[in-house]
Structures are given as C-alpha cells and as structure tokens.
Amino acid sequence: MSQRQLRVAELIQREVSSSLRQGWATEAALITITTASVSPDLRQCRVGFAVAGDDGAHKAARALLKRVRNEIRATVGGLLQMKHTPEILFVEDDITGGVARVQAMLDELSRKDRENKPKSD
C-alpha cells in the first residue's frame, strides 16, 4: 500500500469515528471504528467496525451505518480535499471472536502446564 493510501485511510478512519461520535453519539456508543483501507485508485474505502454487545446491538449498528453512510461520506469528502471522495463500505470486524480464540488457547496451555508440572510434596 502506498504512503498516500495509508494517509487517506488513516484520515478516513479518524473522521468516520469522529463523525459518528458527534452526530450519533447515543446510537454509536457501542461501535468502534477499527480499520480503514483504501483501494489503489482511491475510489473505495473499506472501513472496519466492531460492536460491543449482543446480536441486537450488531444488527442496530449495521442499520445505523447503512443509514448514515452518505452523510459520513459527505463530511469526510469536505475534509479530504480530493477530486473524488472515496465510496465508504462498512465491514464488520469480529474482534470478539478472535479474542475468545486466543483466550481459549491460553486456557488450554495453562491447563496442560498444570498437568505436566511435577507435584512437590
């Protein structure tokens, strides 16, 4: 990824997060913007988000982001000062699933360590 792509992606990530916090603070309270990556032609940006909560919270977050996507794009476009504002595509990150897998592996290693440890009298 080029330096320009990285800079644009970082700016979009920051501004999407800021825009959500300012415009939809109560609805976006459980949403965290985790990543952003821009296509080589700078026409599309995939913005990753994570949601804390149950399936209802995930569904509400997806609906909110779908509803406000164009408003966020307009806000970001005003700040980017580029010829074309990238199309923003929201993609849900499953951070909690990854954390759960790592925790399960650590628990398994700990259990094996206790089993293999010689007992001292």
Long-range contacts (C-beta under 8 A, 24 or more apart in sequence): 1-37, 1-38, 2-40, 4-42, 5-37, 5-38, 5-40, 5-42, 8-38, 8-42, 8-45, 8-80, 8-82, 8-86, 9-36, 9-37, 9-38, 9-45, 10-36, 11-76, 11-79, 11-80, 12-36, 12-38, 12-45, 12-47, 12-76, 12-80, 12-86, 12-88, 13-47, 15-75, 15-76, 15-79, 16-47, 16-72, 16-76, 16-88, 19-71, 19-72, 19-75, 19-76, 20-68, 20-72, 23-68, 23-71, 24-64, 24-68, 27-60, 27-64, 28-61, 28-64, 30-57, 30-61, 31-61, 31-64, 31-65, 34-93, 34-95, 35-93, 38-86, 39-86, 42-82, 42-84, 42-86, 43-84, 43-86, 43-87, 44-86, 44-87, 44-89, 45-86, 45-87, 45-88, 45-89, 46-89, 46-91, 47-88, 47-89, 47-90, 47-91, 48-90, 48-91, 48-92, 48-93, 49-90, 49-91, 49-92, 49-93, 50-92, 50-93, 50-94, 50-95, 50-96, 51-92, 52-96, 58-92, 61-92, 62-90, 62-92, 65-90, 66-90
